[in-house]
C-alpha cells in the first residue's frame, strides 16, 4: 500500500474530512450571523464592505456584535478570545479606556477642521519621546505614509526607484507590488487593473541578501530602500545577524535613504524594533495601532532629511504635492494619539505583552514537539506565529514556499470553533495588554487539540 499524501505533514484525506466537519460545525452554530449576511450583504460589492473580509477561511465571515479588551462577541452570542486584534490595528486591545475617553471628549469639540489643536503639539512631543528625533507628519493609513515617504525620498535624491524585498508588504503602494521572477523584478500577480510596468519604479531583491542589495544600489538609481525590520504579512522572516547594520551602511555608501516601516513590528517593544534594536532610519513609518485603533499613521524624517526636503521645497513649483488627504491630521486622531502614546503604549504594557507572548510561543512549540509536527514558531515581541514548515526561513521565496493555505485554513476554523481567533492572512497571534493568562492557555490547549486531530 502506498504512503498517504501529506500536506505539511498531515495526511490529505484526513485534512479534507476535518475541513468538511469543522465548516459544518461553524455554519450550524451561527444561524443569526448567516441570516444577517443574507439580509444585509446584497448592497456591497462581492457582498462584503471590504473585499478581504471574504479571505477568512470559515464558510462565511463572523459578524461582530461588540469587542472589549482581548475578547469579541459575535452576533450569535459566542465569546471569542481575540488574538488577531484587527491584524495589529487593535494590538493594545479593543477600545483602550484612555482612548475611548479621548474619543468621547473630542466628539463634543468637533471631528475635523483642517487646523491643529493643542493635542497635535502634545502628540508631536510624545512621538519623538517614543520613536526618536524625527520631523513628523500625520496620515490616515500606513499605505499613505509609505507613499508620501517615497515622494520625499525621490524629491531629495532625484532618483526614481525604490528597493523592496521579495514578499514584502507596505500596504497598497503600487511601487511595492513587485516580485522576483527568475531574478527579474516584475509586477506581482493578481494586481487589479495594473497597466504600468512597475519595474520602472522599483527593484526587488531577497531579504537577508546583502550581495543583491549592493548590486541593486550600485546602479545609482535607487532613491530609497523601504523595508520592515522583520518580514511579516507572510510566513515571518527574521533578519540575520548583521543584516540591518550592513543595510544601513550600504544605503549611506550609495546615497539612498533608508525607510523603516514599523506598522507590524511595533510589537517588538517600546519604540518598535527601531528603538529596541538601535536602527537608524532616515524615514520612520508606523500605522495601524499607533493611535489605539483610530485610523492613523505617522511618518517622520530625520532632521538632516527634513532640511534637504526644505531645500527642495524652495525650488518646487507651487501646486499639488501629491501628499496629504483632507481628513488626515484631524483632531480626533491627535486626541487618540496622545491618549495611546501617553497611557497605553507604555513600558508596563509591553512587559505584560512580552511575558504573555513568551508563554504562548513556548506552549505552541511544546505542542508541536509533542505531536512531531514539522512546523516551527517565531516570535517578535508580542507577535507570535506558527509556520507550517520547518524553519527558520531566510527570505520571501522561502516564506512563500512555507505557506500552506489548505492546512492553515483548517487550523484557523478549528481554533475559531474552539473559541480562539487568529489572523486570517497568516498564522499571526498578538498578545495585548488586556490579554489574560487564561486566554493564552486556552489557545495553547485548543492548538494542542487541533494537532491531535491533524496528526493522530
C-alpha positions in Angstrom: 0.0 0.0 0.0 1.4 3.4 -1.0 2.1 6.0 1.7 -0.6 8.7 2.2 -0.2 12.0 0.5 0.9 14.6 3.1 0.3 18.3 3.2 2.7 20.0 5.7 3.0 16.6 7.4 -0.8 16.0 7.6 -2.5 13.2 5.5 -4.5 15.0 2.9 -7.5 12.7 3.2 -7.7 13.3 6.9 -7.3 17.1 6.3 -10.3 17.1 3.9 -12.5 15.2 6.3 -11.7 17.5 9.2 -12.2 20.6 7.0 -15.7 19.5 6.0 -16.6 18.7 9.6 -15.3 21.9 11.0 -17.0 24.0 8.3 -20.3 22.3 9.1 -19.8 22.9 12.8 -19.2 26.6 12.3 -22.1 27.1 9.9 -24.6 25.2 12.1 -23.7 27.2 15.2 -24.2 30.6 13.7 -27.8 31.0 12.3 -28.1 34.6 13.2 -24.8 35.5 11.6 -25.8 33.7 8.4 -29.2 35.4 8.4 -27.7 38.8 8.9 -25.3 38.3 6.0 -28.0 37.1 3.7 -30.2 40.0 4.6 -27.7 42.8 4.6 -24.8 41.9 2.2 -26.5 42.5 -1.1 -25.7 46.2 -1.5 -22.0 45.6 -1.1 -19.6 44.7 -3.9 -18.9 41.0 -3.6 -21.3 41.0 -0.6 -18.8 42.5 1.9 -17.9 46.0 2.9 -14.2 45.4 2.1 -13.1 42.6 -0.3 -10.6 41.0 2.0 -13.3 40.3 4.6 -14.0 37.2 2.4 -10.5 36.0 2.9 -11.3 34.5 6.3 -11.2 30.7 5.9 -14.5 29.9 7.6 -17.6 29.3 5.4 -18.8 32.9 5.9 -17.4 35.9 7.9 -18.2 36.5 11.6 -20.5 39.4 12.3 -19.2 41.1 15.4 -21.6 42.5 18.0 -19.0 44.0 20.3 -15.4 43.9 21.4 -13.7 44.8 24.6 -10.1 44.2 25.7 -9.0 41.0 24.0 -12.5 39.5 23.5 -15.0 39.6 20.7 -18.7 38.7 20.9 -20.3 37.7 17.6 -24.0 38.1 16.6 -24.8 34.6 17.8 -23.5 35.3 21.3 -20.3 33.4 21.2 -17.4 34.9 23.2 -14.1 34.6 21.4 -10.6 35.2 22.6 -9.2 37.6 20.0 -5.5 37.1 19.1 -6.0 38.7 15.7 -6.8 42.1 17.2 -7.6 43.7 13.8 -4.4 42.3 12.3 -2.5 44.7 14.6 -4.9 47.6 14.4 -6.1 46.9 17.9 -2.8 45.5 19.2 -3.3 47.2 22.5 -6.7 45.8 22.9 -10.2 46.9 21.7 -11.1 50.4 22.8 -8.4 51.0 25.5 -10.1 53.1 28.2 -7.9 56.2 27.8 -8.5 56.2 24.0 -12.3 55.7 24.5 -12.3 58.6 26.9 -10.4 60.8 24.5 -12.9 60.0 21.7 -15.8 61.0 23.9 -14.2 64.3 24.8 -13.2 65.2 21.3 -16.5 64.2 19.8 -18.1 67.2 21.7 -15.5 69.5 20.2 -15.6 68.6 16.5 -14.3 65.8 14.4 -12.3 67.6 11.6 -11.5 71.1 10.7 -8.1 71.1 8.9 -6.3 73.0 11.6 -4.1 71.9 14.5 -5.1 71.6 18.2 -3.0 71.7 21.3 -3.2 67.9 21.3 -1.4 67.9 18.0 1.7 69.5 19.6 1.5 67.1 22.5 1.3 64.2 20.1 4.5 65.5 18.3 6.4 65.5 21.6 5.2 62.1 22.5 6.0 60.6 19.1 9.6 61.9 19.5 9.8 60.5 23.0 8.6 57.1 21.9 10.3 56.7 18.5 13.2 59.2 18.2 14.1 62.6 16.8 12.1 62.9 13.6 10.1 65.7 12.0 6.6 64.2 11.9 3.6 64.2 9.6 0.3 62.5 10.2 -1.6 60.3 7.7 -4.6 58.1 7.9 -3.1 54.8 6.8 0.4 53.3 6.6 -0.2 53.0 2.9 -0.5 56.8 2.7 2.5 57.3 4.9 4.7 55.0 2.9 3.6 56.6 -0.4 4.4 60.1 1.0 7.7 59.0 2.3 8.7 57.7 -1.1 7.8 61.0 -2.7 10.1 62.8 -0.2 12.9 60.3 -0.9 12.6 60.8 -4.7 12.4 64.5 -4.2 15.6 64.9 -2.2 17.7 62.3 -4.1 16.4 63.0 -7.6 16.3 59.2 -8.2 13.3 57.2 -9.5 13.4 53.8 -7.9 12.6 52.2 -4.6 14.2 48.9 -3.5 11.9 46.5 -1.7 12.3 42.9 -0.6 10.6 40.0 -2.3 7.4 39.0 -0.4 7.2 42.4 1.3 4.0 44.2 2.2 3.8 48.0 2.7 0.1 48.5 2.2 -1.3 49.1 -1.3 1.6 51.3 -2.5 1.8 50.5 -6.2 5.6 50.8 -6.4 6.0 47.9 -3.8 3.7 45.5 -5.6 6.6 43.7 -7.3 8.1 40.3 -7.0 11.0 38.3 -8.3 10.6 36.0 -11.4 13.9 34.1 -12.2 15.9 37.1 -10.8 13.9 39.8 -12.6 11.6 42.4 -11.0 8.1 42.0 -12.3 4.6 43.1 -11.3 3.1 41.0 -8.6 0.4 38.6 -9.9 -3.1 39.4 -9.0 -2.9 43.2 -9.1 -6.3 44.7 -10.1 -6.2 47.0 -13.1 -2.5 47.4 -13.1 -1.3 48.5 -16.6 2.1 50.1 -15.8 5.4 48.2 -15.7 6.3 48.7 -12.1 10.0 47.7 -12.7 10.5 51.3 -13.9 9.8 52.4 -10.4 11.1 49.5 -8.2 13.7 46.9 -7.9 13.1 43.7 -5.9 15.7 41.6 -4.1 15.6 38.9 -1.4 15.6 39.8 2.3 18.9 39.0 4.0 20.8 39.0 0.7 23.3 41.9 1.0 25.1 40.9 -2.2 21.8 41.5 -4.1 21.2 44.8 -2.2 24.7 46.0 -3.0 24.3 45.2 -6.7 20.9 47.0 -6.9 22.2 50.1 -5.1 25.3 50.2 -7.3 23.1 51.1 -10.3 22.8 54.6 -8.7 19.0 55.0 -9.4 17.6 53.9 -6.1 16.1 56.7 -4.0 15.3 54.6 -1.0 15.2 51.1 0.5 11.8 50.5 2.0 11.7 47.6 4.5 10.1 46.2 7.6 12.7 45.3 10.2 11.2 41.8 10.2 9.3 40.4 7.2 5.7 40.0 8.1 2.3 39.5 6.4 3.6 36.2 5.1 5.4 33.5 7.0 7.5 35.7 9.3 11.2 36.0 8.3 13.8 37.4 10.9 16.8 39.4 9.9 20.1 37.5 10.0 22.7 38.8 12.4 24.4 41.9 11.0 21.8 42.4 8.2 20.4 45.7 9.4 23.9 47.2 10.1 25.0 46.2 6.6 21.9 47.6 5.0 22.3 50.9 6.8 26.0 51.1 5.7 25.2 50.2 2.1 22.4 52.8 1.8 24.7 55.5 3.1 27.5 54.5 0.9 25.3 54.6 -2.2 23.4 57.7 -1.4 20.0 56.0 -0.9 17.6 56.7 2.0 16.5 54.0 4.4 12.8 53.9 5.2 11.8 51.6 8.1 8.1 50.6 8.1 7.2 49.6 11.7 3.5 49.1 11.1 3.5 45.4 12.1 6.7 45.4 14.2 5.6 47.9 16.8 5.0 44.5 18.6 8.8 44.4 19.2 8.8 46.6 22.2 8.5 50.2 23.3 9.6 52.4 20.4 9.3 49.5 17.9 12.0 47.4 16.5 13.9 50.5 15.5 14.4 51.7 19.1 14.7 48.3 20.7 17.5 47.3 18.3 19.1 50.7 17.7 18.3 51.0 14.0 19.0 54.4 12.3 16.4 55.0 9.5 16.2 58.2 7.5 12.4 58.0 7.5 10.3 56.2 10.1 6.8 54.9 9.3 4.2 53.4 11.6 0.4 52.9 11.4 -2.4 50.6 12.5 -2.2 50.6 16.3 -0.3 53.8 16.9 -3.5 55.7 17.9 -5.1 52.8 19.7 -7.3 51.7 16.8 -8.3 55.1 15.4 -7.2 55.1 11.7 -3.9 56.9 12.0 -0.4 56.6 10.6 2.8 58.6 11.2 5.9 59.2 9.2 8.9 61.2 10.2 12.1 62.5 8.7 15.4 62.8 10.5 16.4 66.5 10.9 19.0 66.1 8.1 16.5 64.7 5.6 13.9 67.3 6.7 16.5 70.0 5.9 17.1 68.5 2.5 13.4 68.4 1.9 13.1 72.1 2.9 15.7 73.0 0.3 13.8 71.1 -2.3 10.5 72.8 -1.3 12.1 76.2 -2.0 12.6 75.1 -5.6 9.3 73.3 -6.1 6.7 74.9 -8.3 3.5 75.8 -6.4 0.6 73.4 -6.8 -0.4 70.0 -5.7 2.2 68.0 -3.9 0.5 64.6 -4.1 0.8 64.2 -0.3 -1.9 64.6 2.2 -5.7 63.9 2.4 -8.4 66.2 3.7 -9.3 64.1 6.7 -5.7 63.3 7.8 -4.3 65.0 10.9 -7.8 65.6 12.2 -8.3 66.4 15.9 -9.8 63.0 16.7 -6.5 61.4 15.5 -4.5 63.7 17.8 -6.7 63.1 20.8 -6.3 59.3 20.3 -2.5 59.6 19.6 -2.0 61.5 22.9 -4.1 59.0 24.9 -2.5 55.9 23.4 1.1 57.1 23.4 0.9 58.5 27.0 -1.3 56.0 28.7 -1.5 52.8 26.7 1.7 52.3 24.8 3.8 52.1 27.9 6.8 50.1 29.2 4.4 48.3 31.6 2.1 47.3 28.8 5.0 45.9 26.7 6.3 44.0 29.7 2.9 42.3 30.0 2.7 41.6 26.3 6.2 40.2 26.1 5.6 37.9 29.1 2.3 36.6 27.6 3.8 36.1 24.1 6.7 34.2 25.5 4.3 31.9 27.3 2.3 31.5 24.1 5.3 30.7 21.9 6.6 28.2 24.4 3.2 26.5 24.6 2.8 26.3 20.9 6.3 25.0 20.4 5.8 22.3 23.1 2.6 21.2 21.3 4.4 20.9 18.0 7.2 18.8 19.6 4.6 16.6 21.4 2.9 15.7 18.1 6.1 15.6 16.0 4.7 18.3 13.6 7.3 19.5 11.1 6.4 23.1 11.9 8.0 25.9 13.9 7.2 29.0 15.9 8.6 32.5 15.5 8.1 35.4 18.0 8.9 39.1 17.6 7.9 40.8 20.9 4.2 40.5 21.3 3.7 38.9 17.9 3.8 35.1 17.6 3.3 32.9 14.5 3.3 29.2 13.9 4.6 28.3 10.4 3.5 25.0 8.8 7.0 24.1 7.7 10.5 23.7 9.2 12.5 26.8 9.8 13.9 29.3 10.2 13.1 31.0 7.0 15.6 33.3 5.3 13.7 35.2 2.6 10.4 35.8 0.8 10.8 32.9 -1.6 11.2 30.5 1.4 8.3 32.2 3.1 6.0 31.7 0.1 7.0 28.0 -0.1 6.3 27.6 3.6 2.8 29.0 3.3 0.3 26.1 3.4 -3.2 27.7 2.7 -5.0 24.3 2.8 -3.7 23.4 6.2 -3.8 26.9 7.6 -7.5 27.4 6.7 -8.4 24.2 8.6 -6.4 25.2 11.6 -8.0 28.7 11.7 -11.5 27.3 11.5 -10.8 24.7 14.1 -9.4 27.3 16.5 -12.4 29.5 16.0 -14.7 26.6 16.7 -12.9 26.3 20.0 -13.2 30.0 20.9 -9.9 31.4 19.6 -9.5 33.9 16.7 -6.1 34.4 14.9 -5.2 36.4 11.9 -6.7 35.2 8.6 -3.9 36.1 6.1 -1.1 34.4 8.0 -0.8 32.4 11.3 -0.3 35.5 13.4 -1.3 36.0 17.0 -0.9 39.0 19.2 -0.8 39.4 23.0 -2.3 42.7 24.1 -2.1 44.5 27.5 -5.6 43.2 28.0 -4.9 39.6 27.2 -5.2 37.3 30.2 -3.0 34.3 31.0 -6.1 32.1 30.9 -6.8 33.2 27.4 -3.3 32.2 26.3 -3.6 28.9 28.0 -7.0 28.3 26.2 -5.3 29.0 22.9 -2.5 26.6 23.7 -4.9 23.9 24.7 -7.0 24.5 21.5 -3.9 24.3 19.4 -2.9 21.0 21.0 -6.4 19.6 20.3 -6.1 20.7 16.7 -2.7 19.0 16.3 -4.1 15.8 17.9 -6.8 15.8 15.2 -4.4 16.6 12.4 -1.5 14.3 13.3 -3.4 11.5 15.0 
